[in-house]
Structure formats: C-alpha cells, structure tokens
Amino acid sequence: MNNLFEISNHVQKAIDLKKPIVALESTLISHGLPYPDNIKVAKESISAVEDNGSIAATIGIINGKVKIGLNEDEINILAKDNNVQKVSNHNINLSIFKKENAATTVASTISIASTFGIKFFATGGIGGVHLNAEDTYDISADLYSLSEHSNYVICSGAKSILDLNKTYEFLETLGITRIGYKTDYMPGFWYSETKHQVDNNFEKVSDISNFLKLNSKLKHNKSILIFNKVPEINAISKEQINEWISIALVRAKKNKISGKALTPFLIKEINNFSNNKTLKANVSLIINNANLAGKIAKNFYS
C-alpha cells in the first residue's frame, strides 16, 4: 500500500489468491505472556492456524513499520525487548511516527487486518467494560473496533478481570453478534461459562462458516464474535477466579495501580495466586482459538 506497511510474501500471496488468512495480535507476545512462553505461544498459534489449512498473519510494528506477517526474528524482538509499546487505535500513529517497536491490541489488529481485507482474527480474550466503569469510563477500544469493522473474531470471551455483565450488554448495544462454538453461554476466559447466553450455539464448523457466508451477503457491517471455551482440562472455576480477582484488586488499590497498568498487574497477581494455572489456561485457550480460526477460515473459503 505504501512504505508504512510491509506484508510478508506468503501473506501477500494468500491475499492475491483469496486464500484463507487468520490475523493474530502481538500484544500477547510483548505484554500478555512472560518470556519464553510468549514466543512458544506465538509460534504454536501460527502452526495451529496453518495446520488447519489457513495462512497466519501475525501483526505488529517494527521500527515504525506495520508488519503483516511477522517473521521469527520480529517475533523475538517483540518478545524480548523491554521497550515495546502497546498500541491501540488512539496511539498507533504515534509509534509509527516515532519509529518504535510496538505490539498491536485486538482493536488495532482488527483495524489493520480490515485494511487488507483479512476477515478472520484469533485471540485469547477481548477487552471490554472495566470494573467500576461507571466512575472511570474505562471501556476497551476493542469493543468499538469490533463495531466499526466486519471481522470474524474467535476468542474465549472477555478477560475474566473485566465487568463481564456490562461487557455482554454493551456488545449487544453495539450490534455485535455473539455466537458460540459448542457452547450456549459466553465464556469467562479462564472459566468455561458465564450466565450470559450467546445469540446462537453452533455445533459444527461448517455451520458457522455457512452463517458467516450469509452474513457477508447481508453486508452486515459489524464484527461477529465466535466464542470458544477454554479447554476443559485447563478451565478454572468461576468462584475461584473471582476470589483471586478480589484479592488482586485490593492490592492494586493499595499500590495505586490504575489505567492501562491495571490489567497486566491483575493478570500477574492472579497467575501467582494460581501457581501458574491461569497462565496454562491462557496459553491453552489462545492456541485452541487459533486452531478453530484456521478451521473456520479454511471452510469459509472452500
């Protein structure tokens, strides 16, 4: 498109040939997971997509250039560099201007993928309405990006540390269809189910694909959320997660941690409480979602 963007050869070829492509975010590499788990998950997510017949396009920013299809060296930079910026739609242009290394969130990854006609996107959990948002007005840009673009997003719900009740309602307000893959309820990220029913439960990949094909004919200009539960072997009970969240929130308040620093703090604290059980759940659901996204995208384009 211009010298601010660089598409890898295999992704460009897939775009030209209209082959199935699944976008992957890079924030989980730089900020979401510790080293070396971040590199392991990034590579295994790519393999999960491609083993199911689709092309993986991990998106990030290297020295101010937006890369669509990060290579191994670029993934290593985002995984190891302590100065990687976390960019959403409000600040991505500044990182490009300052020629920084930066990782893209759900919101900015969707925006970039949409620019190049990449419809499918796999992630762990989306952002949402934060706890106490009625006072802070802290609502993730992910939700607005989902409403502004027409992508097919495979995730395990919104992150457990958010206000999942308000997030569920706000998704409906924004006109974002919430469907489940083998689940009647929106997942709670680390735990399998919330109390909130999805708009429809699909038991087969082919059925999801057929629905998405119909959706594209209707020119529905909102994203579709496809909820995929955390693998059962790694799921943690809702009650236990909420107990850990309560303790972590008290510690955050005591240490005056808020804003964008709050989410990584809470995730780290809860991981410590759980003796790495939440980390294992996080890793497993990310790869599981990439696996499902690869299957759906392949079926959609066949």
Beta strands, then each sheet from edge to edge (+ up, - down):
strand 1: 5-7
strand 2: 21-24
strand 3: 55-62
strand 4: 65-68
strand 5: 85-87
strand 6: 102-104
strand 7: 120-122
strand 8: 152-155
strand 9: 177-181
strand 10: 200-202
strand 11: 224-227
sheet 1: 1+ 4+ 3- 2- 7- 8- 11- 9- 10-
sheet 2: 1+ 4+ 3- 6+ 5+
end
